[in-house]
Amino acid sequence: MKINIPKVVIPVELSAYAPELAGQCLYVWVNPPKQTLQAYDQLVTDLQTQELGAAKEKLFPQKQEGAEMAPLRKAFELMQHWLRIKKEQPTEGIDHRLLTWFIEIWNHGPAESRWDVDELLELEAQDPSFLSWMIAQTWQARAEHIERKKKT
C-alpha cells in the first residue's frame, strides 16, 4: 500500500512576538523529510567547524620565537590579543546558507508570507531578536507536531 504523506504546515501567529503583528503568521513546514533535516545538521556542523577553525587562528596566535614568557604575562598578552580582536571584529549575522535552509521551511504558506534571503537580512538588521524568535518558534512548532503524533 502506498501512502502519500502531505506537507504539514503550521501557522505561527506573530502576535506572540509583538501584539502589533496580529493577523500575520509565519508558516512552518513541520514534517520535512529526513534528507532536509540531515542537510540542516550537516550545515550546522560545517558552520561550527568553520567557526572553530577561524576562532583558533584568531585567538591563539602563532608562538613567537625567542624566550619563553612567564605564564602570567602570557595570559595577559593573550587576553589583550582577544580584546583587540573583539574590538576589530564586528558581529556577523546568521549565515546565508542557514537562512536559505529556513526559507525552505518557511515558504509553504500564502504567497504574501514567503521570504527571500534579502528580506531576512533586512529583518535581522532591523530586529535581530525577531529573527531569532522565528527560528526558535520553528523548532517549537516542529517539536509540538512530533509530540502530538506520539500522543495519538
N, C-alpha and C positions, 0 to 999 in steps of 0.2 A: 504494500500500500504506500502510495506516495503522499507525503504531507507537505503542503506549501505553507511555510511559516511567514506571515506578513511582517513588515517592519512595524514595530510598536513605537509610536512617537507620542511622548507625553508633554503636554504644555506645562511650563513652569511660569506661574504668574510673577511678573517683575515687580508688582507692588509689594512683594515680600522684601524686596531690597529698599524700595522707596515708594511711599504712597503716591507720589507724583507720576509714577509709571503704571498706574492702574489701567487695566484693559489691554496691556501689552504682555506678550508671552515669549519665552524662549522655548523653542520646540526641540526636545531632546529625544534622539533615537536611542532607546534603552536596551535594545536587543541586537546590537551589531554582531556580525559573525566572528568566530574565533580569529580569523585572519586579520580583521580590523583591530581587534583587541591586542593581538600579538604585534601588529605594526606599531601600536602605541607603546607597548612595553619595550620594543626594540629601539624606538625613537628616544624614549626616556633614558634607556641605558646608554645609547650613543651620546646624548647630550651630557649626561653625568660624567662619562668617560672623558669627553672633550673638556668639560669644565674642570675636572680634577687635574688633567694634564696641564691646562693653562694656569690653574692656581699654583700648582707645584713649581712651574717655571717662574712665575711672578713672585711667589712668596719666599722661595728658597733659592737665592742667587747662587751662582757657582762659587765654590770655595776659592777664596783668594789665596794666591801664592804667598809664601813668607811665613812669618812667625804665627804660631797658634794663639788665638785670642783667649783671654780668660773667659770662663763660662758666663759670668755676669755681664761682662762687656759685650760678649757675643749675643746675649739675649736682648740687650738694649739696642744693639745695631740692627738685629732682626726686627724688633718692634718698630724702630724708626723707618726701616725699609717698608714694612707693612702699611704704616700710616701714610707714607709717601704714595704708595700705590693706591690706597683708598682715596686720597685727595685727587689724584690724577685720573683715576678710572671712573667714568660716570657709570651709574647703574643702567644695565641694559634691560630691555623689556623681554617679554616672552618670545622665544624663538619662533620664527615664521613657520618652520616645519610643524611645530606643535599647534600653532594657530590653524594651519591648514588641516590638521587632523581633526581639531574641534569643529571646524566648518563642516567637515563631512558628517559629523554627528548632529550638528545644529540646523542643517539646511533641508529639513524634511517637512517643514510646515508651509503655510501660505507663502506665496512669492514675496510679499512685502516684509516677511520676517526673516528673510535669508541674509546671510553675511558674506563678506569677502575680506581678505587679509587687510586691505587698506582701512576698511571700516573698523575692524578690531584694533588696529594700531592707533587709529584716531580715538577710539573709545578708551584704550589703555592710557593714552596721553591725557585725556580729559578726566578720567576717574579710574585709576588703576585698581582700586578695591572692587569696583563693579565687575570688571573682567574676572578678577579672582573669585568673586561671588558666583558668577556664571559657571565657572569651571567647577567650583565646589558643588553647586546645585546639580550639575550634570552627573557627577558621581553619586550624589544623594538620590537623584531620581532613578538611576540605574540600580542602586542598592535596594531601594524600596520596591522596584519592579521584581527584582530577584527574590526578595523576601516574600512578596505577595504570591509568587509562583510556588514557593516552598510550602506556604500555608494551605494551598488548595489541593 
